[in-house]
Amino acid sequence: MLGKISIFLRMIKIEHSLFAMPFALTGMILAAGGIPPVAKIFWIIVAMIAARTFAMGVNRVVDAEIDLNNPRTSAREIPAGKISKAEALIYILISFFIYEYATYALNILCFILSPIPVIIFIIYAYSKRFTFLSHLILGVSLGLAPVGAWVAIAGIFDTGIILLGIGVLFWVAGFDILYAIEDIKFDKAYGLYSLPSYLGIKNSLYLSRIFHLVAFITFTYIKFYYDLGYIYLTGIIFIGLIMFYEHSLVKIDNLSKLNVAFFNMNAYISLTVFIFTSIDILL
C-alpha cells in the first residue's frame, strides 16, 4: 500500500506543487494583510495539495494511452505498468474528498465554488484533443490558486486578486508552451493540438515571451493596486530577470536546457512572489 502511494506521488510529480502553492499563499497573505490564523493556513495548504493531486491524477489517467505511445512519456507509471488506472482512480477520489472537506472547513463560499476548479481540471485533461488553447486552460487552473486563497480568507472576491490570477494564467501558459515544444512531432503525428505544433518553434518562443511579458506587467501592477512597497517591487524586478534568463536558455536551435527552464526557473518565480510579498506586508 505504501509502495503504491509512493508510486502515485511520483506519478503526479508532487514536487511540482511549488508552482501554484506559493501563489495561493500570496493570495492568503494579501487577503489577511498579514499572517492569518493557523487553521486557515493549514486548510488552504491541504486544499491546494489535494486539488493539484486530483488534477494531475486525472491528467495521467486520461493520457495513459497517449503517454504509452510517446517515447518521452512511455516510462511514466501507468503506461509502464507500475500502477493501474483503477488504483490511480482510488487515490484521485480520496484527493477529491479531501479537497472538498478542506474547502468546507475554510468557509461556505469556498465550498460552493469548489466544483469550478474540478471542472476546469477535467476539461484541461481532455483539451489537447480539441483545442490549441490547452496551455491557457492550464493557466486558468493554476490562476485560480491565489483567487481561491483570497476567498478562503476574505469570503468575497476582489478585482486585484483576479488580476493576480490573470498574471499567473499568462505565466503558466508561457512556460507550458515552452514545455510543449518537446512534443511537436508526436502531437502532429498523433493528431493532438498544441500551439507549438500549430505555430512552430520560432513563433512559439515569441508567443511564450509575450505571455511572460504580460505576466510581468500584471505582477508589477499589483504593487500599485495594493499599495505595496519597494520590497515587493524588488521581488518583481528579480522575477523579470529570472524570466529573461529562462528564455535565454531556450533557443530555436538548442532545446537541451528546456527542462531547466521549465522546472527550476518557474519554481523560483512563484517562490519569489510569495517571499517578497510576505516580507513587504509584514514589515
N, C-alpha and C positions, 0 to 999 in steps of 0.2 A: 504493500500500500504506500509506504513512504517512498519507495523507489519510483512508483508511478507518479506520485505528486512531484517528485524531483524532475522527472522527465517532462511533465506537463509545464512546470515553471520554466524549464529550459526551452520548451517549445514556444511559449509565449514571450520569451525574452523579457523576463521580469525586470531586468536591469534598465530596460528602456522606459520604465516609469519615470526616469529622470527627465524625460522630455516634457511631460504635461504636469507632473506633480508640483514643481516649483511655481508654475503659473497659477495653479489652484491656490497655493499658499500665498501668492502675491495678492490675488483677489480677496482672500481672507483677511490679510493684514490691512489692505486698503479699506475694506468694509468696516473693520473694527477700529481703525485709526490707531492701532497698536496690537498688543497680543490679546487675542480673545480667550475665553475660558478653555481650560484644558480639555473638557469634554467635547467642545466644538471642534477643536483641533484634531482630536482622536477620530471622531466620526467623519470628518472631511477626508482624512487620510485613508480611512477604511473604505469610504465610498469611492475614492479615486482609484485605489488599488483593485477593488472588486470590479469596478466599471471597466478598467483597462484590461483586466484578466478576462472578463466576459467578451470584450470586443476582439482581442487578439485570438482567443479561443475559437470564437465563431469564424473569424477570418481563416484560421488554419484548417478548420473542418471543411468549410465551403471550398477552399482552394486545394484540398488534398490531391485531387486528380491532376490539377494544373501543376502543382508542385512536383508530382511524380514524374511528369513529362519534361520538366525544366531541369537541365543539368545543374544549374546553380542552386536549386532548391530540393533536388531529389533526395538529399540526405536528411531532410527535416524529419521530425519524429514520426508523424503519421505515415507519410509515404515510405519511410524506412522500416515501418512495422514495429517501432518501439512502443507505440501506444495506439490503440484503436480509436476510431471515431466515437464509438459508444462510450468508451472510457473517458475520452476528452469531453463528451457532452455532459457527463456526470459532474465534472469539475466546473464546466460552464454554467450549469444550472445552480450549483452551490454558490458560485460567484454572483449570479443574478440575484439570488435571495439575500445574500449578504449586502449587496448594493442597495436593494430595496429597503432592507431594515435600517441601513445606515442613513438613507435619506429621510426615513420616517423619524429616526432619532434626532435628526437635525431640526426640521420644522415641517409643518403640513404643506407649505408651498413647494418645498423641495420634493416631498413625496408625490404630490400631484403632478409635478413636472417631470418626475423621474423617467417615465416611458420615452420622453423625447430623445435623450441620448441613445437609449437602447435601439430605437427605430433607426436612427442615423447610423449606428454601428452596423446594423444588419444590411441597410442599403449600401453602405460602403463595401461590405464583403462581396456583394454581387456587382458593384458599379463598373468594374473594369470589363464586364461583359456587354455593357450597352452604352457607355459614355466615356469621352476623353476627359471628363471633368472629375474623375475619381480622386485626383490629387486635392481638389478643392473640397470635396466631400470629407476627405480625411482631415483637412484643415478645419472644417466646421466641427467635427467631432472633438478635436483637441481644443479648439477655440471656446468650447463650452466650459472648459475647466475653470477659468477664472470667474466666469459668469455664475456657474453653479455654486462656487465657494462664496461669492458675494451674497447670493440669495440665501445661502445657509446661515450667514451671519446677520445680514440686514433684514431679511424677509421680504425684500422688494427688489425691483430692478433699478438700474442706473445707467444713464447714457454712456458715461465714461467707461464703465466696466465692459459694456458691449463693444466699445471702440478697442479696448484692450483685447477682447476676444477676436475681433477682426484682425488685429495685428498678429495674433497667434495663428489665425487662419492662413494668412499670407506667408508667414514664416514657415509653417508646416508644409504648405503646398509647394513653396520654393525648394525646400530640401527633398521633398518626396519626388519632385521632377528629376532632381539630380540622381536619386536612388534608382528611378525607373529607367535611366539611360542604360543600365546594365542589361536590361531585358528587351531591348528594341527588337532584335532579330527574332527572339522567341515570341514576343507579343504579336508581331506581324504574321509569323507562321501559324500561330495558334488562334488567330482571329480575335485577339484581345485589344482593348482600347487603352491607350496612354498618350499623353501629349508628346513624349519623345518619339514614339512610333509614328505619330502624325506630323510633327514639326521637324524631326531630325535632330541631331546632336547640337549643332550650332545654334539654331533658333531656340532649342530647349534651354540651353545655357543662358541665353539672353533673357528669356522669359523668367527663369529662376532668379536672375539678378534683379529684374524689375519687381518681382514679388517680394524679394527681401528688402528692396528699397522702400516699398510701400509699408512693409512691417516696421522698418526702422523709423520712418516718418510718423507712423501711428504711435509707436512706443515713445517717441520724443514728445508728441502732443499730450500724452498722458501727464507729463510733468506739469504742463500749464493747466490742464483740466482739474487736477487735484492739488494744484499749488504746491508741488513737491520742490525740494531744494536742489542744490548743486551736487549733493551726493548722488541722488538719483540720476541727474544729468551726466555725471561722470561715468556711471554704470552704462548708460545708453551709448555714450561715446565709445566705451570699451566694446560694447556689443557691435557697433558699426565696424570697428577694427577686426573683430572676430569674423564677421560676415565677409569682409573684404579678403581676409586671409583664407577663409573657407573656399571662396570662389577662385582664389589664385591656385588652389590645389588641384582643381578640376579643369583640364584643358581639352580642347577638341581632339588633339592627337595624343593625349595621355590621360587615361582614366584610372591609372593604377592607384591613386590616392583617394578614390571615391569613398571608400568605407571610412577612412579617417575623417573626411569632410562630413560624412553623414552622421556618425555617432559622436565622436569626440567634440567637434566644434559646436554641435547643436545642444549637447548636454551642457556645455559651458555657457551658452546663451541663456537658457532657461534658468540656470542657477544664478547667473549674474543679475538678471532682472529681479529675482526674489531677494537676493542678498542686499543689493543696493537700495531696493525699495524699502526693505525692513529697516536697514540702518538709518535711512533718511527719515522715516516716520518716527522711529523710536528716539532718535536724537533731536 
